[in-house]
Amino acid sequence: MEIVQIDKEVLVTLIDKIDELIKGKEVNSSEEELLSTAEVSKLLKIKDRTLCIYRDKFQIPHLKVGRKYLYKISDLKQFIDFNKK
């Protein structure tokens, strides 16, 4: 094993670039793409508040990242299929 020394500034730059790559990484399956509350409301043609009610009643699965709620496309498809019946 070889030990390599690098400047702190270089390390910080590398870490920042890795973070950018991770954030910009595309998911292989479009069904695993995450949509925001605004995107889901527009897609389902409902108000944001209605979506919040569905979310709070656990009718639509969601993820919470910080203060932001995100929804998987696959979960939305299941929600739509279930409510068509």
Contacts in CASP RR format, 6 or more apart in sequence:
PFRMAT RR
TARGET T0000
AUTHOR 0000-0000-0000
METHOD contacts of the structure
MODEL  1
MEIVQIDKEVLVTLIDKIDELIKGKEVNSSEEELLSTAEVSKLLKIKDRT
LCIYRDKFQIPHLKVGRKYLYKISDLKQFIDFNKK
6 14 0 8 1.000
27 33 0 8 1.000
30 73 0 8 1.000
31 72 0 8 1.000
31 73 0 8 1.000
31 74 0 8 1.000
31 77 0 8 1.000
32 72 0 8 1.000
32 73 0 8 1.000
32 74 0 8 1.000
33 72 0 8 1.000
33 73 0 8 1.000
34 63 0 8 1.000
34 70 0 8 1.000
34 71 0 8 1.000
34 72 0 8 1.000
35 43 0 8 1.000
35 70 0 8 1.000
35 71 0 8 1.000
35 72 0 8 1.000
35 73 0 8 1.000
35 76 0 8 1.000
36 68 0 8 1.000
36 69 0 8 1.000
36 70 0 8 1.000
36 71 0 8 1.000
37 48 0 8 1.000
37 51 0 8 1.000
37 52 0 8 1.000
37 68 0 8 1.000
37 69 0 8 1.000
37 71 0 8 1.000
38 48 0 8 1.000
40 51 0 8 1.000
40 60 0 8 1.000
40 71 0 8 1.000
40 76 0 8 1.000
41 47 0 8 1.000
41 48 0 8 1.000
41 50 0 8 1.000
41 51 0 8 1.000
43 76 0 8 1.000
44 51 0 8 1.000
44 76 0 8 1.000
44 80 0 8 1.000
51 60 0 8 1.000
54 60 0 8 1.000
54 79 0 8 1.000
55 62 0 8 1.000
55 69 0 8 1.000
59 79 0 8 1.000
60 71 0 8 1.000
60 75 0 8 1.000
60 76 0 8 1.000
60 79 0 8 1.000
61 71 0 8 1.000
61 72 0 8 1.000
61 75 0 8 1.000
61 79 0 8 1.000
62 69 0 8 1.000
62 70 0 8 1.000
62 71 0 8 1.000
62 75 0 8 1.000
63 69 0 8 1.000
63 70 0 8 1.000
63 71 0 8 1.000
63 72 0 8 1.000
64 70 0 8 1.000
END
